[in-house]
Amino acid sequence: MDTRELRNVFGSFVTGVTVVTTVDAQGAYQGVTANSFSSVSLDPPLVLWSQATGARSHPAFRDSDRFIVNILSEHQRELSQRFATSGPDKFAGIATHARQAGLPALPECCAYVECRKVAMYPGGDHVVYLGEVVAVERNDRRPLAFAKGRYMVAFEHELNFTLPEGSADHLAHNEAVRLACAALPELANRLDATMGVGVWGNRGPTLVRWEPGPDRQMPELRTGAVVSPLTSATGLLFGAHLPQDMCEPVLLEALAALQSQGGDVRAARELYRQRVGEVRAAGVAQSAPASLPDMVGLSAPVFDRAGRMVLALCCVAGQSGRAASLTPDLLQAAASLSARLGHRTAPTALAA
């Protein structure tokens, strides 16, 4: 068995993060980070977790008849790292509070599960502890998550929503943006590119999130940037799919700015119409950002259940020649997000 691959497969399962605490025979506090915690039974209430037999605190948990599972909150990454490493006093500077049998509980956790140990089972280089739950406490905090060797933030994944009726039909719903942002890290790694999310704001096409890919030589892209409706991939994409009355004010503002700089407004308008038509035909928009030489920008539409474009899935990659190879993956990712938002039929582009 390839141990590294086995570790990677196990790491694909997203878990919460806990710190299990107890008191040793000398009365000293002991604690260890564990993501092996799991519920076993409700009647009777049983849980389990496992610990490496070579852990420094293993004798304390082996000999103690009680333990507390501290389920960490999303802001407690530092606590997880502290208790995951060996140290003489992991509790230094932590304002613990004593619970039943004097066991230490960590502050600000999202939940506590106090247990009486009822069994231990050998499990290779680990030992599995089975505990009967004797007390619990839950707080209104979001849990810390862990997968693929990284800490993560958990959020509710409710997609049975409908966009409100009114003048903001084509503005991105918070849940849609949250879903798209959650998909960016995996896409950035798989496509080896910087991935982003663009929405239509009150100033036009706006980039609200960027996720860098594995290539750390790529320049950092900032969020909140309003990009050109005339030349940017995201601007052209929205121009191809949003109603004219939404795009026209922003477009006129951009043309006025161009005119003040001595540009040819008529030619720019005609080129815009031509490029928007090309975007409709291709299903994806492409640009060469002036501020990023030798880079290519791509943008694909994400639609809601009513077939309205609500956001743009964006991609910036080195080597402009990569556009052709990136386009199918980008379109597939955008289609997948659209499907998760309830979109089922091919959209009909609206006239600009």
C-alpha positions as CSV (number, residue, x, y, z in Angstrom):
1,M,0.0,0.0,0.0
2,D,1.3,3.4,-1.0
3,T,1.3,5.2,2.4
4,R,1.3,8.7,0.9
5,E,-1.6,7.9,-1.4
6,L,-3.5,6.3,1.5
7,R,-2.9,9.5,3.6
8,N,-4.2,11.6,0.7
9,V,-7.3,9.5,0.3
10,F,-8.0,9.7,4.1
11,G,-7.5,13.4,3.8
12,S,-10.3,13.8,1.2
13,F,-12.8,13.2,4.0
14,V,-13.6,16.6,5.6
15,T,-13.7,16.5,9.4
16,G,-14.1,18.8,12.3
17,V,-11.2,19.5,14.6
18,T,-11.1,18.7,18.3
19,V,-8.7,19.0,21.2
20,V,-9.3,16.1,23.7
21,T,-8.3,17.0,27.2
22,T,-7.8,15.1,30.5
23,V,-5.8,15.1,33.7
24,D,-2.9,12.7,34.3
25,A,-2.1,10.8,37.6
26,Q,0.0,13.8,38.8
27,G,-2.9,16.2,38.3
28,A,-1.3,17.9,35.3
29,Y,-3.5,18.9,32.3
30,Q,-3.0,16.9,29.1
31,G,-4.4,17.6,25.7
32,V,-4.0,16.5,22.1
33,T,-5.5,17.6,18.7
34,A,-7.7,14.9,17.1
35,N,-9.9,14.9,14.0
36,S,-10.8,11.2,14.5
37,F,-13.7,12.1,16.8
38,S,-17.0,10.5,15.8
39,S,-20.4,9.8,17.3
40,V,-21.2,6.1,17.7
41,S,-24.6,5.8,19.4
42,L,-27.4,7.9,20.8
43,D,-28.8,5.2,23.1
44,P,-26.6,4.8,25.0
45,P,-24.7,8.0,24.1
46,L,-21.3,6.9,22.9
47,V,-18.4,8.5,21.0
48,L,-15.0,7.5,19.9
49,W,-11.6,9.0,19.0
50,S,-8.2,7.5,18.3
51,Q,-4.7,8.5,19.5
52,A,-1.2,7.5,18.3
53,T,0.4,5.1,20.8
54,G,3.6,7.1,20.5
55,A,2.0,10.4,21.5
56,R,3.6,12.0,24.6
57,S,0.1,12.3,26.3
58,H,-0.8,8.6,25.5
59,P,-0.1,7.3,29.0
60,A,-2.4,10.0,30.5
61,F,-5.4,9.1,28.3
62,R,-4.6,5.4,28.6
63,D,-4.8,5.6,32.4
64,S,-7.5,8.2,32.9
65,D,-11.2,7.2,33.0
66,R,-12.5,10.5,31.8
67,F,-11.9,13.0,28.9
68,I,-13.4,16.0,27.3
69,V,-13.8,16.5,23.6
70,N,-13.4,20.3,22.9
71,I,-14.9,20.9,19.4
72,L,-12.9,23.8,18.0
73,S,-14.5,27.0,16.5
74,E,-13.3,28.4,13.2
75,H,-11.1,31.0,14.8
76,Q,-9.1,28.4,16.9
77,R,-6.6,27.2,14.3
78,E,-3.8,28.3,16.6
79,L,-5.1,26.1,19.4
80,S,-5.3,23.1,17.0
81,Q,-1.7,23.6,16.0
82,R,-0.5,24.1,19.6
83,F,-2.0,20.8,20.8
84,A,-0.9,18.9,17.6
85,T,2.8,19.4,18.5
86,S,4.8,18.2,21.5
87,G,5.5,20.7,24.2
88,P,6.2,20.8,27.9
89,D,3.1,22.9,28.7
90,K,0.5,23.2,26.0
91,F,-1.9,25.0,28.4
92,A,0.4,27.9,29.2
93,G,-1.5,31.2,28.9
94,I,-4.9,29.5,28.2
95,A,-7.8,30.4,30.5
96,T,-9.2,27.0,30.9
97,H,-12.3,26.3,33.0
98,A,-12.7,23.1,35.0
99,R,-15.7,20.8,34.4
100,Q,-16.7,17.5,35.9
101,A,-13.9,15.7,37.7
102,G,-11.7,18.8,37.3
103,L,-11.0,18.2,33.7
104,P,-9.9,21.3,31.7
105,A,-12.1,22.7,29.0
106,L,-10.7,25.2,26.4
107,P,-12.4,28.6,26.1
108,E,-14.6,29.7,23.1
109,C,-15.1,26.2,21.6
110,C,-18.3,25.6,19.6
111,A,-19.2,22.5,21.7
112,Y,-18.0,20.3,24.6
113,V,-18.6,16.6,25.0
114,E,-17.7,15.2,28.5
115,C,-17.1,11.5,28.5
116,R,-16.5,8.5,30.8
117,K,-14.1,6.1,29.1
118,V,-15.8,2.7,28.8
119,A,-13.3,0.8,26.5
120,M,-10.0,0.9,24.6
121,Y,-9.3,-1.0,21.4
122,P,-5.9,-1.5,19.7
123,G,-5.8,-0.1,16.2
124,G,-2.4,-0.6,14.6
125,D,-0.2,2.4,15.6
126,H,-3.2,3.9,17.3
127,V,-5.6,3.1,20.2
128,V,-9.3,3.7,19.8
129,Y,-11.1,5.1,22.9
130,L,-14.8,4.6,23.4
131,G,-16.5,7.0,25.7
132,E,-20.0,7.4,27.2
133,V,-21.3,10.9,27.1
134,V,-22.1,12.3,30.5
135,A,-22.6,16.0,29.6
136,V,-22.6,18.3,26.6
137,E,-22.7,22.0,25.9
138,R,-23.1,23.8,22.5
139,N,-22.4,27.4,21.6
140,D,-23.5,29.4,18.6
141,R,-20.1,29.3,16.8
142,R,-19.1,27.8,13.5
143,P,-16.8,24.8,13.7
144,L,-13.2,24.6,12.3
145,A,-12.9,22.1,9.5
146,F,-9.9,20.1,8.1
147,A,-9.2,18.2,4.9
148,K,-6.4,17.6,2.5
149,G,-3.9,18.8,5.1
150,R,-5.5,22.2,5.3
151,Y,-7.8,24.0,7.7
152,M,-11.1,25.0,6.2
153,V,-14.2,27.1,7.1
154,A,-17.6,25.3,7.2
155,F,-20.8,27.0,6.1
156,E,-24.4,26.1,5.5
157,H,-24.9,24.6,2.0
158,E,-28.6,25.4,1.3
159,L,-29.4,25.8,-2.3
160,N,-33.2,25.7,-2.2
161,F,-33.3,29.4,-2.4
162,T,-35.0,31.7,-4.9
163,L,-33.8,35.2,-6.0
164,P,-36.1,37.9,-4.8
165,E,-38.4,39.6,-7.3
166,G,-37.7,43.2,-8.3
167,S,-35.1,45.4,-10.1
168,A,-32.1,43.4,-8.8
169,D,-33.0,40.2,-10.6
170,H,-29.6,40.0,-12.2
171,L,-27.5,40.8,-9.2
172,A,-25.7,38.0,-7.5
173,H,-27.4,36.3,-4.6
174,N,-25.2,36.0,-1.4
175,E,-25.6,32.2,-1.5
176,A,-24.5,32.0,-5.1
177,V,-21.4,34.1,-4.4
178,R,-20.6,32.0,-1.4
179,L,-20.9,28.8,-3.4
180,A,-18.7,30.1,-6.2
181,C,-16.0,31.3,-3.7
182,A,-16.0,27.9,-2.0
183,A,-15.2,26.2,-5.3
184,L,-12.3,28.5,-6.2
185,P,-9.4,26.7,-4.3
186,E,-10.0,23.3,-5.9
187,L,-10.4,25.0,-9.4
188,A,-7.2,27.1,-8.9
189,N,-5.2,24.0,-8.1
190,R,-6.7,21.8,-10.9
191,L,-6.4,24.5,-13.6
192,D,-3.1,25.8,-12.3
193,A,-4.4,29.3,-12.6
194,T,-5.7,32.2,-10.5
195,M,-9.5,31.9,-10.2
196,G,-11.9,34.6,-9.4
197,V,-15.6,35.6,-9.0
198,G,-17.0,38.7,-10.8
199,V,-20.4,40.3,-10.1
200,W,-22.3,43.2,-11.6
201,G,-22.1,46.0,-9.0
202,N,-23.3,49.6,-9.0
203,R,-20.2,50.6,-11.0
204,G,-20.4,47.7,-13.4
205,P,-18.3,44.5,-13.5
206,T,-16.5,44.0,-10.1
207,L,-14.1,41.3,-9.0
208,V,-15.1,40.3,-5.5
209,R,-12.7,37.3,-4.9
210,W,-9.4,35.9,-6.2
211,E,-7.9,32.5,-5.3
212,P,-4.2,32.1,-6.4
213,G,-3.2,28.8,-8.0
214,P,0.0,26.8,-7.4
215,D,2.2,29.1,-9.4
216,R,3.4,31.6,-6.8
217,Q,5.1,33.7,-9.5
218,M,1.7,35.0,-10.6
219,P,1.1,38.6,-9.5
220,E,-1.3,39.2,-6.6
221,L,-4.8,40.3,-7.8
222,R,-6.8,42.5,-5.4
223,T,-10.5,42.1,-4.7
224,G,-13.0,44.9,-5.2
225,A,-11.5,46.1,-8.5
226,V,-14.0,47.5,-11.0
227,V,-12.9,46.4,-14.5
228,S,-13.6,47.9,-17.9
229,P,-17.0,47.0,-19.5
230,L,-15.4,47.6,-22.9
231,T,-12.3,45.5,-22.9
232,S,-12.2,43.1,-19.9
233,A,-13.3,39.5,-20.2
234,T,-15.8,39.9,-17.3
235,G,-17.2,43.2,-18.7
236,L,-17.8,41.7,-22.1
237,L,-19.4,38.6,-20.6
238,F,-21.9,40.7,-18.6
239,G,-22.5,42.8,-21.7
240,A,-23.4,39.6,-23.6
241,H,-25.9,38.3,-21.1
242,L,-27.4,41.2,-19.1
243,P,-30.3,43.3,-20.2
244,Q,-29.3,46.5,-22.2
245,D,-30.9,48.8,-19.6
246,M,-28.5,47.5,-16.9
247,C,-25.3,47.7,-19.1
248,E,-26.0,50.9,-21.0
249,P,-25.3,53.5,-18.2
250,V,-22.0,51.8,-17.3
251,L,-21.1,51.5,-20.9
252,L,-21.8,55.2,-21.6
253,E,-19.7,56.2,-18.6
254,A,-16.7,54.2,-20.0
255,L,-17.2,55.7,-23.5
256,A,-17.3,59.2,-22.0
257,A,-14.0,58.5,-20.2
258,L,-12.5,57.3,-23.4
259,Q,-13.6,60.4,-25.2
260,S,-12.1,62.7,-22.6
261,Q,-8.7,60.9,-23.3
262,G,-9.0,61.5,-27.0
263,G,-10.1,58.0,-27.9
264,D,-12.3,57.1,-30.9
265,V,-15.7,56.5,-29.3
266,R,-17.4,55.3,-32.5
267,A,-14.7,52.7,-33.2
268,A,-14.8,51.5,-29.5
269,R,-18.5,51.1,-29.6
270,E,-18.4,49.1,-32.8
271,L,-15.6,46.9,-31.5
272,Y,-17.6,46.3,-28.3
273,R,-20.6,45.2,-30.3
274,Q,-18.4,42.8,-32.3
275,R,-16.7,41.3,-29.3
276,V,-20.0,40.9,-27.4
277,G,-21.3,38.9,-30.4
278,E,-18.2,36.7,-30.3
279,V,-18.7,36.1,-26.6
280,R,-22.3,35.0,-27.2
281,A,-21.1,32.6,-29.9
282,A,-18.2,31.2,-27.9
283,G,-19.9,31.0,-24.5
284,V,-16.8,32.4,-22.9
285,A,-15.0,35.8,-22.9
286,Q,-11.3,36.4,-23.3
287,S,-9.0,39.4,-22.8
288,A,-5.4,40.2,-22.5
289,P,-5.1,42.5,-19.4
290,A,-2.9,45.5,-20.2
291,S,-1.5,45.5,-16.6
292,L,-0.6,41.8,-16.9
293,P,1.7,41.2,-19.9
294,D,1.8,37.6,-21.2
295,M,-1.3,36.8,-19.3
296,V,-4.7,35.7,-20.5
297,G,-8.0,36.5,-18.8
298,L,-11.1,34.3,-19.3
299,S,-14.6,34.6,-18.0
300,A,-17.5,32.2,-18.1
301,P,-21.1,32.8,-17.1
302,V,-22.9,31.3,-14.1
303,F,-26.8,31.2,-14.3
304,D,-29.5,30.9,-11.8
305,R,-32.6,28.6,-12.0
306,A,-34.4,31.2,-14.2
307,G,-31.6,31.3,-16.7
308,R,-30.3,34.7,-15.6
309,M,-26.6,35.3,-15.4
310,V,-25.8,36.1,-11.8
311,L,-22.0,36.0,-11.7
312,A,-18.9,35.4,-13.7
313,L,-16.3,32.6,-13.1
314,C,-13.0,34.2,-13.9
315,C,-9.5,32.8,-14.7
316,V,-6.1,34.5,-15.1
317,A,-3.2,32.4,-16.3
318,G,0.3,32.9,-17.6
319,Q,1.1,32.1,-21.2
320,S,-1.7,33.5,-23.4
321,G,-1.5,30.3,-25.5
322,R,-3.2,28.4,-22.6
323,A,-6.6,29.9,-23.4
324,A,-7.7,27.1,-25.7
325,S,-6.8,24.4,-23.1
326,L,-8.4,26.3,-20.2
327,T,-11.7,27.1,-21.9
328,P,-13.4,23.7,-21.7
329,D,-12.5,23.2,-18.0
330,L,-13.7,26.8,-17.2
331,L,-17.0,26.3,-19.1
332,Q,-17.6,22.9,-17.4
333,A,-16.9,24.5,-13.9
334,A,-19.3,27.3,-14.6
335,A,-22.0,24.9,-15.9
336,S,-21.5,22.8,-12.7
337,L,-22.0,25.9,-10.5
338,S,-25.1,26.8,-12.6
339,A,-26.6,23.4,-12.1
340,R,-26.0,23.6,-8.3
341,L,-27.9,26.9,-8.4
342,G,-30.9,25.1,-10.1
343,H,-30.1,26.0,-13.7
344,R,-31.3,23.3,-16.1
345,T,-31.7,24.6,-19.6
346,A,-29.3,26.4,-21.9
347,P,-29.6,30.2,-21.5
348,T,-30.7,32.5,-24.2
349,A,-28.5,35.6,-24.5
350,L,-30.2,38.9,-24.2
351,A,-29.8,41.5,-26.9
352,A,-27.3,44.3,-26.0
